[in-house]
Amino acid sequence: MDNILSLQNDLKNKTYTHGGYHAFNISDPKPRQIHKALVRDRLLHHLIYQELYPYFDSKFIHDSYSCRINKGTHKAISRFRDFSRKVSKNNTKTCWVLKCDIRKFFASIDHSILKSILSKCLFDKDVLWLLSQVIDSFNSKHTYAMPARQSFSVGGADICKGLPLGNLTSQLLVNIYMNEFDQFMKRELKVKYYIRYADDFAILSDSKNYLENLLPKISDFFEHKLKLQLHPDKVFIKTFASGLDFLGWVHFPKHRVLRTTTKNRMLKNLRNNPKQETVQSYLGLISHGNSYKLAGKIRRELYDRI
């Protein structure tokens, strides 16, 4: 209680400064560096998220599925399947897909641009000041705590970038950041079949030329408006029928299967740690696709150990 009252006093007097981070690495499925804030700061993150999420969520487009209540990967892949059926006229026509990924997404979020976006949506100076403390507590090169009474500046010579993987507020802030792109896609470019999950997004069309013409417009918007770059190795246009890798699944017109790397990692984990809970978790995951043979392998991995 003493710590909570101390935090309240610091916020009231605007003497609050965000603490540092404890960094650690994970490698499932690929190497990532997680930054963990102090308990005092994490408490504040939850309060900020709790108050701001409903307001901003109402502004997001329907087909943004990352870190939102009643959304998530399973609903995203179901929506993706529905889009493919509409575009292909129930698999009677060719459906083309433009699939894109943003390079170093969290590490590339520009603080100045993010603050500018927030200042257009929020008019309470105290809230903007508090968000500034959280945003500027981290950059992608090193972590640091900002001095007391940091102003909510949207300019300046110093260019700070990056949001930490580990902050609850980061999930909301990146959605606010990417909402600028979502609105551009829906309102200016009038893209009908567009779906996004974090930095993964896809556009479906019956015309390959239409998608090819969209790509430079998308790249230009990211470069000049959000200071982001498309990942050069993860941008492609291909037919849905050839198998489309999206959100961990390879999608086909009449079925979807787990990507091979995910399947191999699951089987490897089971060999090293064949717990009943792990098996049930994996069986629950693959139930969202067509993986009867894989389910059999997972069960055998468990039974062979008994």
N, C-alpha and C positions, 0 to 999 in steps of 0.2 A: 504493500500500500504506500509506503514511503516513496518508492521509486515511481509509482503512478502519479502521486501528488507532485513530485519533483518534475516529471514530464509535463504535467498540466501547467505548472508554474512557468516552465521554460517556453511553452507554446504561447501562453498568455502574454508574457513579456517579450516575446520574439527573440529570446536568447537561445532557442533550440538550434543545435547543429547536429547533423546526421553523423553517426559514428562510422568507423571503417568496416571492412569486410574480411571474412575468413574465406579464402579461396581453396577449392579442392577440385580434383578432376574426376569425371566419370567417363566410362567408355562403352555405354550401352544405348544405342547400337554403335555410335561413333564418338570419338573423343570430344568432350565438352568441358569447359571450365565453369564451375558453379561458384557464385559469390554469395556467402551467407552473412546477412546483417546481424547486428546485435539484437538481443531479445527486445530491448527498449525500442529500437527502430522498427522491428518486425511488428510490434504491437501497433505502432502508428500506421504502418502500411495497411494493416487489416482495417483500421478505422477509416482511412482514406478510401480504400477500395469499397467498403461497405456504403459510404456516403455518396461516392461519385459514380459507381457502376450503374445504378438504375437510370441516372440522368443521361449518361453517354450511350448506354445500351439502346435506348429508344431512338438514337440518332443513327445507329448502324444499319446497314442494309440487311435484308433477310438472309442472303447467301454468304454471310461471313460466319464461320463456324468455330473459330478457335477461342477457347477460354470464355465461353458464354453459357449462361444457364439455359438448359433445354436444347443445347446444340451438341458439339463434339464430333469426333471422327466418324462414328457409326452413322449419324444423321447426314454427315457430309458425303459419305460414299453412297448412301441411298439416294440423295439428291443428285449426285453425279450420274448415277444409273438412270434416274428419271429423265435427266437432261438428254442423255444419249438416246433414249427411246423416242423422245419428242423430235430431236433433230433427225434421227434416222427413219422416222415414220414407222416405228416398230420394226426396226432392222430390215427395212426394205430399200433404204438408200444409204449412201456412204456418209458416215459421220467423221468429220475431221476435228482434231483436238490440238489446241495450242497450250502446251504445258510449260510453266515458268517457275523459277525459283530465284530468290534474291540472295546475292552473295553477302556472306557475313552479316546477316540481318540485324541481330541484336547489337552487334558491335558497331554498326554503321548508323544507328539512329542519331540524327543531328540534334543536339540540345536546343540550339537557337530556333530551329524550325519547329520542334515540338512545343517549345514555349509559346511561339507565335500562334500555333494552332490552338493551344489551350486558352490563350488570352482572348481569342475571338469567341470562345464558348463560355468562359467563366468571367464574371465581372467583380467577384469578391477579391480584393487585394490580399487579404489574409490567406485565402485558399491558394492563390497564385504564389505567394511567398513560400508557403509550406511545400507546395509541389516543386518549387525551385530547389529547396533544400534536398529533396529526395532525388530529383533528376541530376543535380550537380554533385551528388555524393560519389559519383562513379564516372570514369571514362574508360574507354576500351584499352588504353595503354597502361593505366595504373589507377588504383583507388585512392581516394582522399576524402577528408571531411572538409566541407566549406566553412569559412569563418562565419561568425554570428552576423545576423542581419543582412545576409546575402539578398540582393534585390532580384526581382523577377525581370532580368534583362533578356531581350530577344536579339541583341546584337553583340558587338564587341570584337576585339581582335583575336582573342583566344577561341579556337574552335574545339569544342568538347563534343565527343561522340560516344555513343554506347549506353545501353541499359543492361544491368546485371541479370543474368539467368539465375534466378533464386528469389528475387523480390516479387511479391504478389502484385505490387503496383506496376511492375514491368509488363505483365500480361495485359492490363488495361491500357497502359500508355502506348504500347505498340499497336493495339487495335485502334486507338484514337489517331495515331500517326497514319496507319494504313487506310483508315476511313477516307482520307483525302483521295487516295487512289481509287477506292471503291466508288466514291461519288463521281469521280472523273469517268470511270468506266460506264456507270449506269446513266448519268445525267448528260454528259457531253458526248461520249462515243456511242451511247444507246446500245450497249452490248446486252443482249437478252440472256444468253446462256453463259453466265460467268459465276464462278464459285471460288471462294478463297478460304484457306485454313492457314493462319499465321502468314508465313512468307511463301507458301505453296499456293499457286492458283492456276486455274484452267479455264479455257474458253472453248466452247463447242460450236461448230457451224457445219453446214452442208457445203461450204465453199472454202477451199484451201486458199484461194487468192484473197478472200476477205481476211483470213487470219494472218497471212503474210503482210497485208497492208496495215494491220493493227500493230504488229510487232514494233516498228520504228516509233510509232506514236507512244506506245507504252514505255519503251526505253527512254525516249525523250522526256516524258513526264517524270520518271524516276530520277533521271540525271539532273534536271533543272529545278524541279519542285521539291523533291524529297532527299536529294543527294544520295540516292541508292543506285546500285548496279545489279542488273540481271546476271545470274551465274552463267558464264559462257558455256559450261558443260552440261547445264541442266535446262536448256531451252530447246524445245523441239516441236515440230508439227508432224503428226502422224494420224493414221486412221484408227478409230476405236477398235475395229475388228482385228487389228494387228496385235492388240494387247497393250493397254495403257497403264503405266505404273503411276499410281496416285494414292497417297496416304497409306503406304504400306501394303497395298493390294495391287495385283495386276488384273485389270478389268477387261473383260471380253463382252460381246453383245448379250450372251446368255448365261454367263457365270463370271465369278472372280475367284482368284486364288492368291494365297500369300506369296509375296516375292521370295525368291529362292534364298537370299541372304537371311531373311527373317526366319524362314523355316529351318535352315541349318543352325541358326543361333539358338532357336528354341530346343531343338533336339540335343545340341551340345549342352545347354543348361540343364536339361533333364538328366543327361548322363552323369553330370557332376553333382546334381542336387535333385534327386527324384522324389520330392515331397508330394504328398497327396494334394496339398493346397495349390502347388505350382501346376500340377497336372490339370486340376479343375479350372484354374485361371486360364491356361492355354486353350483348353477345350471350349471355354466360354468365348474366348477371342475368335477362334476359327469358326465358331458356329455362325458368324456373320458372313461367311463365304461358302464356297464349294470345296470343302477339304476333307471329304470322307476318308480318303487314304491316309492323309496326315493325321487325322484323329486316331486311326488304327495304330499308326506308328507310335504316337504319344502314349496310348494305353499300353502297348507292348513294352515301351521303355519302363513304365511303372511296374508291370507284372513280372518282367524279367528280373527285377530287383527284389521282389518279394520272396 
